[in-house]
Amino acid sequence: MNLTPNPIIDYLRSTKAIRERCNQLFLLATNDQLLHLKVNLGCIDDTVDYVLEVIKRNYPDLNIPYHSRWRHFCYGEIDLWKNFLTSHTELSKKEIGRIQYEIAITSVLLDAGSGKDWCYLDKKNGIHLRRSEGLAVASFDAFMKGSYSSAKSNLLQADQEGLASITVDEMRDAFQVSDKNPLLGVDGRVQLINKLADCLKQQPQIFHLNNVSRLGHLFDYFLSQAIDNKISALSLLEGVLNYFSEIWPNRLNIDGENLGDVWTHPLLMV
């Protein structure tokens, strides 16, 4: 990873670039200049009315839950994270924050298409779960079993050695994969988790704390940057784009730097 500042890279990973480029694409779409997308602003009022109708029908009190990975940890009457907090009251707020980061990041990275034939059995409750919900619960259970920890004294962490050492067989076992229960892309999922360990190794200033290189220390880093215990969404997004770019293979590269989740568009100039 190139640690020398590059203004072009810094711009492309910024929310400023995202807004400017999205606006350019929006203007192209409204002028029917995009191949696969057309925007008809004459339908905007009808679209707004439809969205409001759906919201009021599903959430009449307008108490709308966040749409995030955490919603997949709730199914039926079960709330995995709430149950975890209830049974681990000894944990400090900071440790809970670290664990939340580790669960969310590893779970999101493992959430690619599962295929129509795969499912995950919640053995405790006897519930079969598919697609993103199944992947979420499987990844949650894997974390709780210490799949990403190298420390027997603390299974509830995702540290550099633990992330680097997880194997395809271990992933298959954690996700209940078999010939009769095939999961697409197991090898690729393992590679992402292994590459996550490289990010920790290459950025000790972010992830190394108290003699441990741990994914959850990103929480501590952001906390150290907070003002009045608040940090901007801009800082969080740019942190994700910068600190995890190396996990994505065969992406746009500038001066030896992998831009990660930054893409080109044929109608926009780099």
Solvent accessible surface area in square Angstrom, and as a share of the most:
residue,aa,sasa,rsa
1,M,70,0.31
2,N,61,0.31
3,L,127,0.63
4,T,94,0.54
5,P,112,0.70
6,N,24,0.12
7,P,109,0.68
8,I,97,0.49
9,I,10,0.05
10,D,77,0.40
11,Y,62,0.23
12,L,20,0.10
13,R,9,0.03
14,S,15,0.10
15,T,13,0.07
16,K,120,0.51
17,A,3,0.03
18,I,71,0.36
19,R,165,0.60
20,E,66,0.30
21,R,52,0.19
22,C,73,0.44
23,N,80,0.41
24,Q,73,0.32
25,L,47,0.23
26,F,88,0.37
27,L,89,0.44
28,L,35,0.17
29,A,1,0.01
30,T,43,0.25
31,N,90,0.46
32,D,86,0.44
33,Q,102,0.45
34,L,25,0.13
35,L,158,0.78
36,H,170,0.76
37,L,103,0.51
38,K,136,0.58
39,V,41,0.24
40,N,94,0.48
41,L,95,0.47
42,G,69,0.66
43,C,64,0.38
44,I,92,0.46
45,D,101,0.52
46,D,102,0.53
47,T,69,0.40
48,V,71,0.41
49,D,89,0.46
50,Y,138,0.52
51,V,71,0.41
52,L,80,0.40
53,E,99,0.44
54,V,40,0.23
55,I,49,0.25
56,K,121,0.51
57,R,146,0.53
58,N,85,0.44
59,Y,77,0.29
60,P,107,0.68
61,D,105,0.54
62,L,114,0.57
63,N,114,0.59
64,I,88,0.45
65,P,48,0.30
66,Y,194,0.74
67,H,178,0.80
68,S,46,0.30
69,R,20,0.07
70,W,67,0.23
71,R,109,0.40
72,H,52,0.23
73,F,1,0.00
74,C,40,0.24
75,Y,13,0.05
76,G,81,0.78
77,E,180,0.81
78,I,27,0.14
79,D,44,0.23
80,L,25,0.12
81,W,29,0.10
82,K,133,0.56
83,N,81,0.41
84,F,11,0.05
85,L,61,0.30
86,T,100,0.58
87,S,77,0.50
88,H,48,0.22
89,T,118,0.69
90,E,127,0.57
91,L,39,0.19
92,S,64,0.41
93,K,181,0.77
94,K,103,0.44
95,E,27,0.12
96,I,38,0.19
97,G,5,0.05
98,R,35,0.13
99,I,1,0.00
100,Q,60,0.27
101,Y,55,0.21
102,E,0,0.00
103,I,1,0.01
104,A,22,0.17
105,I,32,0.16
106,T,1,0.01
107,S,1,0.00
108,V,81,0.46
109,L,23,0.11
110,L,0,0.00
111,D,51,0.27
112,A,58,0.45
113,G,57,0.54
114,S,3,0.02
115,G,20,0.19
116,K,151,0.64
117,D,83,0.43
118,W,1,0.00
119,C,23,0.14
120,Y,6,0.02
121,L,56,0.28
122,D,11,0.05
123,K,155,0.66
124,K,187,0.79
125,N,66,0.34
126,G,54,0.52
127,I,60,0.31
128,H,117,0.52
129,L,8,0.04
130,R,127,0.46
131,R,143,0.52
132,S,39,0.25
133,E,57,0.26
134,G,0,0.00
135,L,2,0.01
136,A,0,0.00
137,V,1,0.00
138,A,0,0.00
139,S,2,0.01
140,F,9,0.04
141,D,32,0.16
142,A,3,0.03
143,F,1,0.01
144,M,47,0.21
145,K,142,0.60
146,G,11,0.11
147,S,38,0.24
148,Y,1,0.01
149,S,17,0.11
150,S,55,0.36
151,A,31,0.24
152,K,195,0.83
153,S,113,0.73
154,N,50,0.25
155,L,83,0.42
156,L,28,0.14
157,Q,14,0.06
158,A,0,0.00
159,D,7,0.03
160,Q,49,0.22
161,E,117,0.53
162,G,3,0.02
163,L,0,0.00
164,A,55,0.43
165,S,68,0.44
166,I,9,0.04
167,T,63,0.37
168,V,53,0.31
169,D,108,0.56
170,E,91,0.41
171,M,1,0.00
172,R,82,0.30
173,D,116,0.60
174,A,20,0.15
175,F,0,0.00
176,Q,45,0.20
177,V,19,0.11
178,S,49,0.32
179,D,140,0.72
180,K,191,0.81
181,N,24,0.12
182,P,58,0.37
183,L,12,0.06
184,L,110,0.55
185,G,50,0.48
186,V,13,0.07
187,D,83,0.43
188,G,36,0.35
189,R,8,0.03
190,V,8,0.05
191,Q,110,0.49
192,L,27,0.13
193,I,0,0.00
194,N,41,0.21
195,K,75,0.32
196,L,0,0.00
197,A,2,0.02
198,D,52,0.27
199,C,0,0.00
200,L,1,0.00
201,K,137,0.58
202,Q,73,0.32
203,Q,5,0.02
204,P,72,0.45
205,Q,113,0.50
206,I,10,0.05
207,F,0,0.00
208,H,91,0.40
209,L,67,0.33
210,N,118,0.60
211,N,141,0.72
212,V,57,0.33
213,S,17,0.11
214,R,12,0.04
215,L,0,0.00
216,G,0,0.00
217,H,10,0.04
218,L,3,0.02
219,F,41,0.17
220,D,22,0.12
221,Y,58,0.22
222,F,13,0.05
223,L,66,0.33
224,S,80,0.52
225,Q,98,0.43
226,A,26,0.20
227,I,136,0.69
228,D,127,0.66
229,N,135,0.69
230,K,152,0.65
231,I,55,0.28
232,S,60,0.39
233,A,80,0.62
234,L,83,0.41
235,S,44,0.28
236,L,63,0.31
237,L,67,0.33
238,E,46,0.21
239,G,4,0.03
240,V,75,0.43
241,L,17,0.08
242,N,46,0.23
243,Y,35,0.13
244,F,13,0.06
245,S,2,0.01
246,E,31,0.14
247,I,2,0.01
248,W,54,0.19
249,P,85,0.53
250,N,156,0.80
251,R,58,0.21
252,L,55,0.27
253,N,88,0.45
254,I,33,0.17
255,D,103,0.54
256,G,60,0.57
257,E,8,0.03
258,N,19,0.10
259,L,0,0.00
260,G,0,0.00
261,D,73,0.38
262,V,16,0.09
263,W,175,0.62
264,T,78,0.45
265,H,60,0.27
266,P,129,0.81
267,L,92,0.46
268,L,23,0.11
269,M,168,0.75
270,V,108,0.62
